[in-house]
Amino acid sequence: MGDRMRAIGLMSGTSMDGIDVAILTTDGEGVVERGPFLAVPYDPAFRDRLKQGLEDARPMTVRSARPGSLAELERELTLRHAAAVKTFLETTASRARSP
């Protein structure tokens, strides 16, 4: 078994319910230990914007194109992922300090 690494994973799946954040320790070949996780739900208005973004993206033929509201939506989704990681780290750090 190689050196162990810790990794944070993010997922925003097809259900569009929110962002899942998790940490694990691995040797690079398999999961060694699952750590804490957090689900950060999307509000209904943002979920509707995501659905509209999928419709806007449907006719895309150029991967780098950002038709309609996609550029703004992509930026907001990225910021929400960053905020989810921040909340996750703050939450897990406070749990680690609790007796």
Buried (B, 14 or more C-beta within 10 A) or exposed (E): EEEEEEEBEBEBEEEBEBBBBBBBEBEEEEEBEEEEEBEBEBEEEBBEBBEBBEEBBEEEEEEEEBEBEBEEBEEBBEEBBEEBBEBBBEEBEEEEEEE
